Amino acid sequence: MSRKVVIVVPGVPPSLNEWMRWHPYARYQRSQEWKQKVAWVCAAGQVKSFVRPVTITLTYFFPDRRRRDFDNYSGKFILDGLRPQVIPDDCSEVVKELVIRFAHDPKDPRVEVIIERAA
């Protein structure tokens, strides 16, 4: 029996390049905002906790078609928000695979998070 959850988080977090240029306090604030946003979406959708190892797929829907580097959207802001409500930790023992995808949606920028039990 496989369990799969889809979570949709409005907006797209800043790239790590952008985030690193900010003052440390601004970085902390934005990190906390994203952590809380993801946690709120999970709580509002009553997403239940996964205990077993999982595979997480993040699809970033950007409002434009600019080129982007995958390593600038590592998923840190999203994964931190999933802890501890949905996954106990974001370490390699819990998250066995992390897939990052990019897409385009000018009317609805968002991050779609798919969490599934790892094989």
C-alpha positions as CSV (number, residue, x, y, z in Angstrom):
1,M,0.0,0.0,0.0
2,S,1.6,3.2,-1.1
3,R,0.8,6.5,0.5
4,K,1.2,9.8,-1.5
5,V,0.5,13.3,-0.4
6,V,0.5,16.4,-2.5
7,I,1.0,19.8,-0.9
8,V,0.8,23.1,-2.8
9,V,2.7,26.1,-1.3
10,P,1.9,29.5,-2.8
11,G,4.8,31.5,-4.2
12,V,8.4,30.5,-4.9
13,P,11.1,30.9,-2.2
14,P,14.2,33.0,-3.0
15,S,17.1,31.3,-4.7
16,L,20.1,30.5,-2.5
17,N,22.2,33.0,-4.4
18,E,19.7,35.8,-3.7
19,W,19.3,34.7,0.0
20,M,23.1,34.7,0.6
21,R,23.3,38.4,-0.4
22,W,21.0,39.5,2.4
23,H,21.9,40.6,5.8
24,P,21.9,37.6,8.3
25,Y,18.9,38.9,10.1
26,A,16.9,39.2,6.9
27,R,18.0,35.6,5.9
28,Y,16.8,34.3,9.3
29,Q,13.4,36.1,8.9
30,R,12.8,34.9,5.4
31,S,13.8,31.3,6.4
32,Q,11.4,31.4,9.3
33,E,8.6,32.9,7.0
34,W,8.9,30.0,4.6
35,K,9.1,27.4,7.3
36,Q,5.9,28.8,8.9
37,K,4.2,29.1,5.5
38,V,4.9,25.4,4.7
39,A,3.9,24.3,8.2
40,W,0.6,26.3,7.9
41,V,-0.3,24.7,4.5
42,C,0.4,21.3,6.0
43,A,-1.7,22.0,9.1
44,A,-4.6,23.5,7.0
45,G,-4.6,20.4,4.8
46,Q,-4.4,18.1,7.8
47,V,-1.3,16.4,6.3
48,K,-0.5,13.4,8.5
49,S,3.0,12.5,9.5
50,F,5.3,10.1,7.5
51,V,7.5,7.9,9.7
52,R,9.1,5.7,7.1
53,P,11.7,6.8,4.6
54,V,10.2,9.0,1.9
55,T,10.9,10.3,-1.6
56,I,10.1,14.0,-2.0
57,T,9.5,15.7,-5.4
58,L,9.5,19.5,-5.5
59,T,8.2,21.2,-8.6
60,Y,8.8,25.0,-8.6
61,F,6.3,26.8,-10.9
62,F,8.0,30.1,-11.8
63,P,6.1,33.2,-13.2
64,D,8.7,33.6,-16.0
65,R,10.8,31.4,-18.2
66,R,14.3,32.6,-17.1
67,R,17.0,30.1,-16.8
68,R,17.7,28.9,-13.3
69,D,20.2,26.5,-11.7
70,F,18.8,23.6,-9.8
71,D,21.4,24.0,-7.0
72,N,19.9,27.4,-6.2
73,Y,16.6,25.8,-5.3
74,S,17.8,22.9,-3.1
75,G,14.5,22.6,-1.3
76,K,15.9,23.8,2.1
77,F,13.0,26.3,2.8
78,I,10.4,23.7,1.9
79,L,12.0,20.7,3.7
80,D,12.5,22.8,6.9
81,G,8.8,23.6,6.9
82,L,7.9,19.9,6.7
83,R,9.7,19.1,9.9
84,P,8.5,17.8,12.4
85,Q,4.8,17.8,11.4
86,V,5.1,15.7,8.2
87,I,8.5,14.2,8.3
88,P,10.5,13.6,11.5
89,D,13.7,15.0,10.0
90,D,15.1,16.0,6.6
91,C,18.3,13.9,6.9
92,S,19.3,11.1,4.5
93,E,17.8,8.4,6.7
94,V,14.3,9.9,6.3
95,V,14.5,11.6,2.8
96,K,15.9,8.8,0.6
97,E,15.4,10.8,-2.6
98,L,14.9,14.4,-3.4
99,V,13.7,15.3,-6.9
100,I,13.7,18.9,-8.1
101,R,11.8,20.0,-11.2
102,F,11.1,23.4,-12.7
103,A,7.9,24.5,-14.6
104,H,6.3,27.7,-15.7
105,D,3.0,29.2,-14.6
106,P,2.7,33.0,-14.9
107,K,-0.6,33.2,-13.2
108,D,0.1,30.9,-10.2
109,P,3.7,30.7,-9.0
110,R,4.0,27.9,-6.4
111,V,5.8,24.9,-5.2
112,E,4.1,21.5,-5.5
113,V,5.5,19.0,-3.0
114,I,4.8,15.3,-3.5
115,I,5.7,13.0,-0.6
116,E,5.7,9.3,-1.1
117,R,7.0,6.3,0.8
118,A,10.4,5.4,-0.5
119,A,10.7,2.0,-2.3
